[in-house]
């Protein structure tokens, strides 16, 4: 509920719980939010407006990926990556036409 209030009007699709304090959530309108205090405060990490992010995966606590759709005329899919625990995200690819949901 607190995460929802940090992103009014945006739907959240996936979350990653690292520990009792740290959580990252993603959703539509490029929403990437993170809390490090059990949800008392949420920080907006990226606002990739034209991206709808569906799935989140962290093979390590620092390296993570998100996949979704880049909303344009072609409906291309996108892959994002973080190497610092979700503080910063870069777009790896956004021109595949195959659906990326997980």
C-alpha positions in Angstrom: 0.0 0.0 0.0 2.8 2.4 0.8 4.5 1.6 -2.5 1.3 2.4 -4.3 1.1 5.9 -2.6 4.7 6.6 -3.9 3.5 6.1 -7.5 0.0 7.5 -7.8 -1.7 6.4 -11.0 0.9 3.8 -11.8 0.4 0.1 -11.6 3.2 -2.0 -10.0 3.8 -5.4 -11.6 6.7 -7.0 -9.7 8.7 -6.6 -6.6 12.0 -7.9 -5.2 12.4 -8.2 -1.4 16.1 -8.2 -0.5 15.6 -8.2 3.3 13.2 -6.9 5.9 14.1 -3.3 4.9 15.0 -3.2 1.3 12.5 -3.7 -1.5 12.4 -2.6 -5.2 9.1 -2.4 -7.2 8.6 -1.8 -10.9 5.6 -1.0 -13.1 4.0 1.0 -15.8 5.3 4.4 -17.0 8.8 3.2 -16.3 8.2 3.2 -12.6 11.2 1.9 -10.5 11.0 2.6 -6.8 13.1 1.5 -3.8 12.8 1.5 -0.1 15.6 0.8 2.4 13.5 1.4 5.5 10.8 -1.2 5.3 8.5 1.0 3.2 8.4 4.1 5.3 9.8 6.1 2.4 10.1 5.2 -1.2 12.6 6.7 -3.7 11.8 7.0 -7.4 14.9 5.5 -9.1 14.0 5.9 -12.8 11.2 7.4 -14.7 11.5 5.8 -18.1 8.1 7.1 -19.3 7.4 5.1 -22.4 8.4 1.8 -20.7 6.0 -0.6 -19.1 8.1 -2.9 -16.8 6.7 -6.3 -16.0 9.4 -8.5 -14.4 12.3 -8.0 -12.1 15.2 -10.4 -11.4 18.4 -10.0 -9.3 20.9 -12.9 -9.7 23.0 -11.1 -7.1 22.1 -8.3 -4.6 23.9 -5.7 -6.9 23.1 -7.0 -10.4 19.5 -6.9 -11.5 17.4 -6.9 -14.7 14.0 -5.8 -15.6 12.1 -6.5 -18.8 9.1 -4.8 -20.4 7.7 -3.0 -23.3 8.9 0.2 -24.9 5.6 1.9 -25.8 5.9 3.3 -29.3 4.4 2.6 -32.7 6.2 -0.7 -32.9 5.7 -2.0 -29.3 9.3 -3.0 -28.9 10.5 -4.9 -25.9 13.1 -3.6 -23.5 15.7 -4.9 -21.1 17.1 -2.8 -18.3 20.1 -3.5 -16.0 21.4 -2.3 -12.7 24.9 -3.0 -11.2 24.4 -1.1 -8.0 21.5 -2.7 -6.3 18.8 -0.8 -8.2 20.1 2.8 -7.6 20.8 3.4 -11.3 19.4 1.6 -14.4 20.5 1.5 -18.0 18.7 0.3 -21.1 20.5 -2.6 -22.6 18.1 -3.2 -25.4 14.7 -2.0 -26.6 14.4 -3.1 -30.2 13.4 -6.7 -30.0 9.8 -7.5 -31.1 9.6 -10.8 -29.2 7.5 -10.5 -26.0 9.6 -10.3 -22.8 7.5 -10.9 -19.7 9.9 -12.7 -17.4 
